[in-house]
Each structure stands twice: as structure tokens, then as C-alpha cells.
Amino acid sequence: MIHESTAVLQPFVADTSFWVATAIFVIAYGVIISEKLHKTVIAVFAASLMLVLKILEQHEAFHIEELGVDWNVIFLLISMMIIINLMKPTGIFEYIAIKSAKWGKGEPFRIMVVFSIVTAVLSALLDNITTVLLIVPVTIFIADALEVDPIPYLISCALASNIGGTATLIGDPPNIMIASKAHLNFMDFIYNLTPVVVVLMIVYILVIKLIWGKKLKTKEELKKRIMQMDEREAIKDPVMLKKSLVVLAVVFAGFVFHGALNFQPATIALFGAGLLLLLSKNHDLRYILAEIEWPTIFFFIGLFIIVGGVVKVGMIKWMSVQVINLTQGNLFATSMVVMWFSAFASAIIDNIPYVATMTPLIINMAEQMWPNLSGAQLLHHPDLMPLWWSLALGACLGGNGTAIGASANVIIVGISEKAGNRITFLKFMAYGMPVMIITVIVATLYVWLRYYVLGI
Amino acid sequence: MKANDLMIPLHEYLKPDDTLREAVKLLRIAKRGEEAVGVKGLPVLDEKEKLIGMLSMGDILKSVYPSYMSLMNLGDFTWDGMAEEFAKKAAEKKVKDVMTRKVITVRDNASLMECIDHMLKNNVKRVPVLNKENRVVGMLYERDIFNFITKEMLDEAEGSR
């Protein structure tokens, strides 16, 4: 048994449960990376092993925030999905997409830029998975109308969604997890991440201009196909649309003030979902609820329990000691290591399991550096804050590195293949990896300049 | 009355590597009974004449329908000539990529009610009829069952078979 304050000094003694939990963790993550089985199946099964083998008590897995399922994350995701599922039939997303294509004036590259910006903004406000599910079908449709290769549009859409999602608490699953574990609120993300994401988007648009600016061409008569589309026809249910927009406005106002009002983000989102369910009429509840991305939700549930197991046996603490030894307690160095390691790790493994592991690791590091502090004083220690932002930036932007780096990429590659446009792993990486490296360099400069030079 | 009394013995079938162009040609001229009237679906058999799928009108329509359209409401924004463009592209697709793999079949000695049960529960209009060795011996069409039971209703079934 290890005590908090002596962890750094005493040699680590690993017992049987340590090795059992570590083996479950390593094998589960290994199989997830190998993609031999569906990641949700592995996560749920490995989580059940943690319980059956008595690494965790069921009570710990279900009811202790530090060791088990983080219901704040689960309910935030479920609630936002319910809101989107109720909004989808109104036609608002088709409206936005067609309108965007018309803003692009039927010019292939202009459309790519508008779609990238719209995708980034939607990804910041909704979760990435939802956004790409709404944008990708229209993207391929528009590319077909213009008779251009849809693949550049799809890749640019995936990359933009991961950059945009970085901007807010609700934009990307890593941010949701970091916010919940570090008790950061919506406005913390707006102050610290949104400014750099705006810069990143500008850089990103310059990059895609360099890559595709001159390559995409279409015929004049095909542009007319786009310009003749009437986006107003997309709106199928204006009454429900108005209700949805009001509820969405309430939800976002709630997010802005949730810190001040002392509500968790999940409470705000659940209220929004409940209110919109109440206001909407004639909907098929079974369908609305079935449309929730249950595989993703259960992936989270499984991961939280797996990570809870290795937290309990002290493996995460052991890892955090190694990180501290590596950087010798230099927080700037730690922050840079976290950012770059996160970027490459998230490119290789899904950033959700990665961040699920990293959040307790950083908290453990903080506990060892400031053993006398606890609660918000510990989690929001001024020297610790840049680490959270480095983790968020690294993990979210790292998702762009490969086709499997982020859920959005996986979904886009899947839909694209079904539509007959195969995006190979290498093809995605040829665009994704340079964009990842450029954006992480910009993010590195930002963290260094803002937190270590200017100190604001 | 059993499945093999009402079925049309198997004349034509498709191979998995046929292109859709070849397949639709066959669908349009395939015999049903004695007449070459065309059929709305044919079984797909592999080189060992084992049943591996069915290709029917619905599958062909789906082959020209881009999968992304089922994800969003984009019908209002389609353009004239879109279906024609996609049909030309789809002509090169292979039967095995378009066919329905999960085939509802009946045994040759299945009762008529069992056949109706399968058709209604699975919403199919034609089922391949298999013998004891699981070989396709014929096709049973909704239309032929309809003709038979309506005769029954009109009390004309007697002596017709």
C-alpha cells in the first residue's frame, strides 16, 4: 500500500492486483489499437474483468468519480445527442450546409473554405461526431454536383472538425473529460483555447489553400446546380426549429454561466434535452433515444472503469512518477512533453482512451508536486493550468495525424468508403500529419508565449 | 398445395461476378414460366451452384442511390439527370456488391401458408425454393400465390392443378 506523500520517495511495490489490472489495461488498449475487435466490445469486456477479478468493487466503478464512470461526461454527451436528434428532422442542418455551398458560389475551393469554417464552428458548438455526421453527406453530395473528387473535401472536413472542436468544453470528447476531471468550466475553455483555435483555423485555411487552392476545378454549368438549390426547402418543421433554437440558446447561455451558477455542464445539457423533449410533439421517443451514439457512450463507460482499475492499483501514479522524473519537475518542460506526446499518442490511439488515462495521471502528478493542496486549489494551481491546456491542445489536434486519430476521422473514412470513395490510411496521413504538426507548433508557441512568457 | 407446386422451375440465375449491365439484361428477358416476360429478381449462385444472394429491383435502385443520401434529407436539392449519371456508373458494379446476401428461402415441401408467412414477415415478393440438398430448384413468386388464392376465393381452384 502506498501513501500519498511517500510515493516519490519509496520504491514501488507491485502486488498481484497491480499486475492483473495493468495486464487488462495494456491488453485492452493493444486490442483497441489493433482494431481486431470493435473498441466498445473490448472496453466493456475489459471493464467487466476489472470488476469480476475484484480489482474494483462495483460500488467504486459505478459511484466513485475518481475510480469509475464519470457520469458528468456521459450525461453531457447523451443530452447533447438527444438535442441534436430532435433538431435533425427540422432540416436546419441541411439548410446550413446548402446555404454554405451557396456562400461558396459554386467555386470548388471557396466551398471547401466555407465548409471548413462551418464544420469548425459546428464542431465547437456540438460534438465532432455529430457534426461530421451532419456535414459529410452534404459534402459528398455537393462534390458530386460539381463533379469533383470528394476526398479532398472529406479530409479537410475531418481536419477542420478536430481543430474547431478544440475550441470549447463541449467541442471534443477530450475537452469534456478534461473539464470534468479538472473541474474547469465552459468559460475557462473560451478564454484559454478559443483564441488559439481562431489562429489555428487561419493557419489551416492557408495550408489548404496551398494544397488544394489551384487543383479543384469545375465547369460553369455545374456551378448552376449549386446556385439553383433553394435552401429554404430544407426546413421541414419551422415550429420545431424555433423551439429548438430557443432551447439551444438557453443551453449555451447555461454553459456560459454554469461556473458562476455552480452547475455542472451535464446538468445544463440534461435540462436542455428534457425541455426540448417536452416541447417537441409527435416524435417517436424510441427512435430519438435509439439514435444516441450508444457504442460511443459505452466505449466511454468501459474506459472509465478500465482506467479506474489502474488508478486504484497505483499504476497511473507510478507512470506519473516517471513523468516527473523525466522532466525533473520542470513544469514548462512537462507541459511541452504533454503537448507533443499527446499529439502523437492521439494520432496512434483514439484520443478518448488516451485522455481518460492522462487526466488522472496529471492529477496524480499535481498531488505529488503540491502534497498539501487539495480540491480546486490543487486542480487549478496556476502552475498546473498550462498542463491542462497542453493536454487538450495536444490530444485534440493530434487527432488529425491519422485516419484513426479521432472518432470524426473514423466516421468520415467509413461514410466515404460506403459511398465508393476509399480514403487509405496513408492518403489521410499525407494531409493529416503535416496539418497536425503545423497546428501543434502554433499551439506550442501559444502556450509558451501566453503562460510562460507573458503569464496571462 | 406446396411450394414446389406453385414455383417456376429455375431457368436463369446470376453469377456473383456478373456486372449489373449483364444482370439487368438477363432480368429484362428472363422467363417466368413459358413466357419471356422479364422478372423483378433472380437468385445469385456461385460456381458450385450454391445460393449466395438475390438480386432484385430494390437492390438495383439502391445501386444508383448514393449511400450518403439516406443520411440526410437531400432529395429537394437533387438535379435533373442525377439518377441517369449514377445509373451509368452503377452499370459497372458487380452483382456480388449489390445483391442482398441474406436470402429468405423455402423448402420445396413447405406448405403454402408457410410460404406466405415468410413473404409477409420478411417483406419479400419472391423466394428461391430449395430441395433437400439445399439446391435452388425454382422460384416462388408472390404473383403466382396471389393468382392461386384468388382462384380459391372465387371457388375456381378445383381442377386447375
Chai-1 contact restraints between the chains, C-beta under 6 A:
chainA,res_idxA,chainB,res_idxB,connection_type,confidence,min_distance_angstrom,max_distance_angstrom,comment,restraint_id
A,E94,B,M72,contact,1.0,0.0,6.0,A-B,restraint_1
A,E94,B,N73,contact,1.0,0.0,6.0,A-B,restraint_2
A,P137,B,Y68,contact,1.0,0.0,6.0,A-B,restraint_3
A,P137,B,L71,contact,1.0,0.0,6.0,A-B,restraint_4
A,P137,B,M72,contact,1.0,0.0,6.0,A-B,restraint_5
A,I140,B,Y68,contact,1.0,0.0,6.0,A-B,restraint_6
A,F141,B,L74,contact,1.0,0.0,6.0,A-B,restraint_7
A,R225,B,W79,contact,1.0,0.0,6.0,A-B,restraint_8
A,M229,B,F77,contact,1.0,0.0,6.0,A-B,restraint_9
A,E233,B,D76,contact,1.0,0.0,6.0,A-B,restraint_10
A,K418,B,S67,contact,1.0,0.0,6.0,A-B,restraint_11
A,A419,B,P66,contact,1.0,0.0,6.0,A-B,restraint_12
A,A419,B,S67,contact,1.0,0.0,6.0,A-B,restraint_13
A,A419,B,Y68,contact,1.0,0.0,6.0,A-B,restraint_14
